[in-house]
Each structure stands twice: as structure tokens, then as C-alpha cells.
Amino acid sequence: MRHLLSLTELTGDDLREIFARAARIEAGTLARRDGAAALFFPSSSLRTRVSFERGAAEMGLQPIVFPPEALDTVEDAVDIVGYLSAWVELLVVRHADLHVLRELAAPGILPVVNAMTNANHPCEVLSDLFALSRETDVRSLRVLVVGPDGNIARAWEEAHRAFGIDVVQACPEEVRTPALPWKEDLSHAVQEADVIITDGPGEHTAAMAPYRITADLLDSAPDGVRFAPCPPFVRGREVSVAAANHPAFVGYEFKRHLKSVQQAIMGWAIEG
């Protein structure tokens, strides 16, 4: 049994195993099992929920979906997982508080997969890294994250620490992520980037307005740059309409890997 709560808790061997599993799945080799998975998702979840729910079903795991508020209870986490372990093989949890996931994982009764918290979003970043790994050694790439401190920037900071990924954040200094390499000059940062990731501005719309990715900026980036805004993104906000239609845009292509990567994570967690 293994958990995916933070990328910093994965080893290089874990990463290689997950990617190898995902590659086998995409090649048509998907190990099936008889069981169920308890999924905790808010009604607003779209891509992550669909890819996890369908992915679990394809694996032979009946997805049983609850709202995350079901975990906001006075009941001890050990009792929640103790009872659920009679009927499910895995917990996939999207919840604001990472501590809730850690409490569910602590008893070691069921594997827990982090489907997003306010602190990080490991599956999203693993999916992007897997997409990039299909083309080249991800450690040779320069990844630019354009956005304020948040779960996407923090997840890329985890990848930077855990796997040695070359990551730089571009944003105003007052909203940067601690410990993540940073540039304030967006134009200069884009000119050095092989991959450009964006995240929504959250409560920093005015501060992040000068950091909108435009087609002109993408034209100034190195040849072959990949532009993958983190969904949901808003055309005309963090991404210009022309940038979303630029040849560098690989958002849809990258996210096609989300289901297979999450299936690989679930299999890795259950069988560990």
C-alpha cells in the first residue's frame, strides 16, 4: 500500500514506475481488478473527476462518489477508513485541506490519492511531466510557471525539489511561492522557457494582469515551446485568445494523458 499526497514523498523509482505503468496502459495493457474506489469530489470538479471516475471503472474498480464534505465530520479518520476498507480498495480525495488526507492515510489501512488540495495538485503535475517525458528527458527542460502562489505553483515546486525539474515562477514578488526559483520579468522568462504553464490569478487579478500570456510572447519563446495552461483557464484573463489558438498550445493533447496517469497512480498505490 502506498499513498500519493505530495510529490516530495515520491522517489525517482516511484516516478519511473508510475510512468512505466502509464505507458503500458496507453499501449493497451491495463490490469483489471474486482473492487471499488471511494472518490471524494465537489460538484464543480470536471476534468479530474471524469478522468478518475472513468479510469477507475476501466480498471474494474467501481467508482463510488461522495462530496468532500462527507469527510468534515467529528468521526476519527481511523474509523472512516476502518469501515470503508471492508468495501473499497482505495480513496481518491479532492479536499481543500491536505491535513484531512494525511489523517486518512496515517492508519495505513487504505491507500490515499490526492486529487487536489489547496496546498498542491500532484496528479496534475505528474500528468504534464508524463506528457513531456514521451518526447524528451524532462530534466533537460526549463519549465516556466506563470501565476501566483497556489496549489499549481506549489506542486511544481515539489517536482523541482523531488525530481530536479528546472522550474521558474514568473509573477509579482509579493505573490511568489517561497523556495521556488523566480523571475519578475515575464518577457525574459518566456525567452528561456521550453514549457509554459499558467494558473489562474485567484484573488490577485489586478497584480497578475501584466503577466497574461499572449501570442507575441509565445512567438518570442524558443522554437518548440509547449504552452499548457492549467485548466480551467479563462481566455482573455491569464491567457489571451490568440495565445489559446497559438501553435504552441498543447493543453488538450497534454490532458489526454490524465486518465492513464491517474490509472497508473491508482494501480501503483493499491499494489505497493
C-alpha positions as CSV (number, residue, x, y, z in Angstrom):
1,M,0.0,0.0,0.0
2,R,1.3,3.4,-1.0
3,H,-0.1,7.0,-0.8
4,L,0.3,9.9,-3.2
5,L,-0.1,13.0,-1.0
6,S,2.8,15.2,-2.1
7,L,5.4,14.8,-4.9
8,T,8.1,15.3,-2.4
9,E,7.2,11.9,-0.9
10,L,7.9,10.1,-4.2
11,T,11.3,8.8,-5.1
12,G,12.8,8.7,-8.6
13,D,12.0,5.0,-8.7
14,D,8.4,5.7,-7.9
15,L,8.2,8.3,-10.7
16,R,9.7,5.8,-13.2
17,E,7.3,3.1,-12.1
18,I,4.2,5.3,-12.4
19,F,5.3,6.5,-15.9
20,A,6.1,2.9,-17.0
21,R,2.6,1.8,-15.8
22,A,1.0,4.8,-17.7
23,A,2.9,3.9,-20.9
24,R,1.7,0.3,-20.7
25,I,-1.8,1.5,-20.2
26,E,-1.6,3.7,-23.2
27,A,-0.2,0.8,-25.2
28,G,-3.3,-1.2,-24.4
29,T,-2.2,-3.2,-21.3
30,L,-4.5,-2.4,-18.4
31,A,-4.5,-4.8,-15.4
32,R,-8.1,-5.2,-14.3
33,R,-9.2,-6.0,-10.7
34,D,-12.5,-6.6,-9.0
35,G,-13.3,-3.9,-6.4
36,A,-14.3,-0.4,-5.7
37,A,-12.8,3.1,-5.1
38,A,-14.3,5.8,-2.9
39,L,-13.9,9.1,-4.7
40,F,-14.5,12.4,-2.9
41,F,-15.1,15.3,-5.3
42,P,-17.1,18.6,-5.2
43,S,-19.7,19.1,-7.9
44,S,-17.5,21.7,-9.5
45,S,-14.8,19.2,-10.4
46,L,-14.8,18.4,-14.1
47,R,-11.6,17.0,-15.7
48,T,-10.1,15.5,-12.6
49,R,-13.3,13.8,-11.6
50,V,-14.2,12.5,-15.1
51,S,-10.7,11.1,-15.6
52,F,-10.5,9.4,-12.2
53,E,-14.1,8.1,-12.3
54,R,-13.8,6.6,-15.8
55,G,-10.2,5.5,-15.1
56,A,-11.3,3.6,-12.0
57,A,-14.2,1.9,-13.9
58,E,-12.0,0.8,-16.7
59,M,-9.7,-0.8,-14.1
60,G,-12.6,-2.8,-12.7
61,L,-12.9,-0.5,-9.7
62,Q,-16.5,0.6,-9.2
63,P,-16.3,4.4,-8.5
64,I,-18.4,5.4,-5.5
65,V,-18.5,9.2,-5.4
66,F,-19.1,11.4,-2.3
67,P,-18.9,15.1,-1.8
68,P,-15.7,16.1,0.1
69,E,-17.9,17.5,2.9
70,A,-18.6,13.8,3.9
71,L,-15.1,13.9,5.4
72,D,-15.8,17.0,7.5
73,T,-17.0,15.0,10.5
74,V,-16.2,14.5,14.2
75,E,-15.6,10.9,13.4
76,D,-11.9,9.9,13.6
77,A,-10.2,9.2,10.3
78,V,-9.1,5.8,11.5
79,D,-12.8,4.8,11.9
80,I,-13.7,6.2,8.5
81,V,-11.0,4.2,6.7
82,G,-11.6,1.2,9.0
83,Y,-15.2,0.8,7.9
84,L,-14.6,1.7,4.3
85,S,-11.8,-0.8,4.0
86,A,-14.5,-3.6,4.0
87,W,-15.9,-2.4,0.7
88,V,-13.3,-0.3,-1.2
89,E,-9.6,-0.7,-2.2
90,L,-8.7,2.9,-2.5
91,L,-9.6,6.5,-1.5
92,V,-9.2,9.3,-4.1
93,V,-9.8,12.6,-2.3
94,R,-10.2,16.2,-3.5
95,H,-10.4,18.3,-0.4
96,A,-9.3,21.8,0.5
97,D,-7.2,20.6,3.5
98,L,-4.2,18.4,2.9
99,H,-4.2,17.5,6.6
100,V,-7.5,15.7,6.1
101,L,-5.8,13.4,3.5
102,R,-2.8,12.9,5.8
103,E,-5.1,11.8,8.6
104,L,-6.9,9.3,6.3
105,A,-3.5,7.9,5.2
106,A,-1.9,7.7,8.6
107,P,-3.5,4.5,9.9
108,G,-2.2,2.6,6.8
109,I,-5.5,0.9,6.2
110,L,-6.3,2.2,2.7
111,P,-4.1,3.9,0.1
112,V,-5.0,7.6,-0.4
113,V,-4.5,9.5,-3.6
114,N,-4.5,13.3,-3.5
115,A,-6.8,14.5,-6.3
116,M,-6.2,18.2,-5.3
117,T,-5.9,20.3,-2.2
118,N,-5.4,24.0,-1.6
119,A,-1.8,23.1,-0.9
120,N,-0.9,21.1,-4.0
121,H,-2.1,19.2,-7.1
122,P,0.3,16.3,-7.6
123,C,-1.7,14.3,-10.2
124,E,-2.0,17.4,-12.5
125,V,1.8,17.9,-12.5
126,L,2.6,14.2,-12.9
127,S,0.3,14.2,-16.0
128,D,2.2,17.1,-17.5
129,L,5.5,15.5,-16.7
130,F,4.4,12.3,-18.3
131,A,3.3,14.0,-21.4
132,L,6.7,15.7,-21.7
133,S,8.6,12.5,-20.9
134,R,7.0,11.0,-24.0
135,E,9.1,13.5,-26.0
136,T,12.3,14.0,-24.1
137,D,14.1,13.8,-20.7
138,V,12.0,16.1,-18.5
139,R,15.1,17.1,-16.6
140,S,16.5,18.8,-19.7
141,L,13.5,21.2,-19.9
142,R,13.1,24.6,-18.5
143,V,9.5,24.9,-17.1
144,L,8.0,28.4,-16.5
145,V,5.0,28.6,-14.2
146,V,3.2,31.9,-14.7
147,G,0.8,32.5,-11.8
148,P,0.7,33.5,-8.1
149,D,1.4,31.2,-5.2
150,G,-1.2,28.4,-5.2
151,N,-1.6,24.7,-5.5
152,I,-0.2,24.5,-9.0
153,A,2.9,26.6,-8.3
154,R,3.4,24.6,-5.1
155,A,3.1,21.3,-6.9
156,W,5.7,22.4,-9.4
157,E,7.9,23.4,-6.5
158,E,7.5,19.9,-5.2
159,A,8.6,18.5,-8.6
160,H,11.5,20.8,-8.5
161,R,12.7,19.5,-5.1
162,A,11.8,15.9,-5.6
163,F,12.9,15.2,-9.2
164,G,15.3,18.1,-10.0
165,I,13.0,19.6,-12.6
166,D,14.1,23.0,-13.7
167,V,11.2,25.2,-12.7
168,V,10.9,29.0,-12.5
169,Q,7.9,31.1,-11.5
170,A,7.0,34.4,-13.1
171,C,4.8,36.8,-11.1
172,P,5.0,39.9,-8.9
173,E,7.3,39.3,-6.0
174,E,4.6,39.8,-3.4
175,V,2.6,36.7,-4.7
176,R,5.6,34.4,-5.4
177,T,5.9,30.9,-4.0
178,P,8.6,30.6,-1.3
179,A,11.5,28.4,-2.3
180,L,10.6,28.3,-6.0
181,P,13.1,30.0,-8.3
182,W,11.5,33.2,-9.5
183,K,11.7,35.9,-12.2
184,E,9.7,39.1,-12.2
185,D,10.4,39.9,-15.8
186,L,7.9,37.8,-17.8
187,S,9.4,38.6,-21.2
188,H,12.8,37.5,-20.2
189,A,11.5,34.3,-18.5
190,V,9.5,33.3,-21.6
191,Q,12.6,33.7,-23.8
192,E,14.3,31.0,-21.7
193,A,11.3,28.6,-21.4
194,D,10.8,25.2,-23.0
195,V,7.4,24.7,-21.3
196,I,5.0,27.4,-20.2
197,I,2.3,26.6,-17.5
198,T,-0.2,29.2,-16.4
199,D,-2.5,29.2,-13.4
200,G,-5.5,31.5,-12.7
201,P,-4.9,34.7,-10.7
202,G,-7.3,33.8,-7.9
203,E,-7.6,36.9,-5.7
204,H,-4.7,38.6,-7.5
205,T,-6.4,39.5,-10.8
206,A,-5.0,43.1,-10.9
207,A,-1.5,42.1,-9.9
208,M,-1.4,39.3,-12.5
209,A,-2.8,41.3,-15.4
210,P,0.6,42.2,-16.8
211,Y,1.5,38.5,-16.8
212,R,-1.1,37.5,-19.3
213,I,0.4,35.1,-21.9
214,T,0.0,36.5,-25.4
215,A,0.7,35.2,-28.9
216,D,3.6,37.7,-29.2
217,L,5.2,36.3,-26.0
218,L,4.9,32.8,-27.4
219,D,6.5,33.9,-30.6
220,S,9.4,35.2,-28.6
221,A,9.9,31.8,-26.8
222,P,12.4,29.2,-28.0
223,D,11.4,27.0,-31.0
224,G,9.3,24.1,-30.0
225,V,8.0,25.7,-26.8
226,R,4.9,23.9,-25.3
227,F,2.2,26.1,-23.9
228,A,0.0,24.2,-21.4
229,P,-2.3,26.5,-19.3
230,C,-3.7,24.7,-16.3
231,P,-7.5,24.3,-16.7
232,P,-9.8,25.8,-16.1
233,F,-8.3,28.9,-17.7
234,V,-10.1,32.0,-19.0
235,R,-9.3,33.3,-22.5
236,G,-8.7,37.0,-22.1
237,R,-7.6,36.7,-18.5
238,E,-4.3,34.8,-17.8
239,V,-4.3,33.6,-21.5
240,S,-5.1,35.8,-24.5
241,V,-7.5,34.4,-27.1
242,A,-4.7,34.4,-29.7
243,A,-2.4,32.5,-27.3
244,A,-5.0,29.8,-26.7
245,N,-5.1,29.4,-30.5
246,H,-1.3,29.5,-31.0
247,P,0.5,26.5,-32.5
248,A,2.4,26.2,-29.2
249,F,-0.8,25.4,-27.3
250,V,-0.7,21.7,-26.2
251,G,-3.3,21.8,-23.5
252,Y,-5.8,19.3,-24.9
253,E,-3.0,17.0,-26.0
254,F,-1.3,17.0,-22.6
255,K,-4.5,16.4,-20.7
256,R,-5.4,13.3,-22.8
257,H,-2.7,11.6,-20.6
258,L,-4.5,12.5,-17.4
259,K,-6.7,9.3,-17.2
260,S,-3.8,6.9,-17.9
261,V,-1.5,8.6,-15.4
262,Q,-4.2,8.5,-12.8
263,Q,-4.9,4.9,-13.5
264,A,-1.2,4.2,-13.1
265,I,-1.2,6.1,-9.8
266,M,-4.1,4.1,-8.5
267,G,-2.6,0.8,-9.5
268,W,0.8,1.8,-8.0
269,A,-0.9,2.8,-4.8
270,I,-3.0,-0.4,-4.4
271,E,-0.2,-2.8,-5.3
272,G,2.5,-1.1,-3.3
